[in-house]
């Protein structure tokens, strides 16, 4: 896929992703692979949302970025050198 058709698809995917559709939903809707949709969004300059935790997906909850969680939690302990309490 190239040229105007690719640009049109990338724009459509970006609009739907920004409106809340997941990459998996977009892949299923377009009949494309997860990797293809991810690549199209990346090439379009889309900032990826944080992945949802498994329990949030089951319960329909919000996305939650776990990457910085340990540092935030350890702040109340007063120690930044240990990411987790003993």
C-alpha positions in Angstrom: 0.0 0.0 0.0 1.4 3.4 -0.9 0.7 6.9 -1.9 -2.7 8.5 -1.4 -4.4 5.3 -0.2 -1.8 4.8 2.5 -2.2 8.5 3.7 -6.0 8.2 3.7 -5.9 5.0 5.8 -3.3 6.5 8.2 -5.5 9.5 8.7 -8.6 7.3 9.3 -6.7 5.1 11.8 -5.3 8.1 13.6 -8.8 9.7 13.9 -10.3 6.5 15.3 -7.4 5.8 17.6 -7.6 9.4 19.0 -11.3 8.8 19.5 -10.6 5.8 21.8 -10.4 2.7 19.5 -7.6 0.3 20.4 -5.0 -0.9 17.9 -6.5 -4.4 18.1 -10.0 -3.0 17.3 -8.6 -1.1 14.3 -6.7 -4.2 13.1 -9.9 -6.2 13.2 -12.0 -3.5 11.6 -9.5 -3.0 8.7 -8.5 -6.7 8.2 -4.9 -5.7 8.8 -2.5 -7.1 11.4 -1.8 -5.5 14.8 1.8 -4.7 13.6 0.6 -3.0 10.4 -1.8 -0.7 12.3 0.8 0.0 15.0 3.3 0.9 12.3 0.9 3.2 10.4 0.0 5.0 13.6 3.7 5.4 14.5 4.5 6.7 11.0 1.7 9.2 11.4 3.3 10.5 14.6 0.6 9.3 17.0 1.5 9.1 20.6 0.6 5.6 21.9 -1.6 5.4 24.9 -0.4 3.4 27.9 -1.4 -0.3 27.9 -4.2 -1.3 30.1 -3.6 -3.8 32.9 -5.2 -7.2 32.5 -7.7 -6.6 35.3 -8.7 -3.2 33.8 -9.4 -4.9 30.5 -11.6 -7.5 32.2 -13.4 -4.8 34.2 -13.6 -2.2 31.4 -11.4 0.2 33.4 -9.2 3.0 32.3 -5.7 2.7 31.0 -3.0 2.7 33.6 0.7 3.3 33.0 2.7 1.0 35.3 6.1 2.1 34.2 6.5 4.9 36.9 4.3 3.3 39.6 7.1 1.9 41.7 8.8 5.3 42.0 5.6 7.0 43.0 4.7 4.3 45.6 8.2 4.4 47.1 8.0 8.2 47.6 5.9 7.8 50.7 8.6 5.5 52.2 11.2 8.2 51.8 13.6 6.0 49.8 14.1 6.4 46.1 16.8 3.7 46.0 14.4 0.9 46.6 11.6 0.7 44.1 9.5 -1.7 46.2 8.8 -1.9 50.0 10.5 -4.8 51.8 
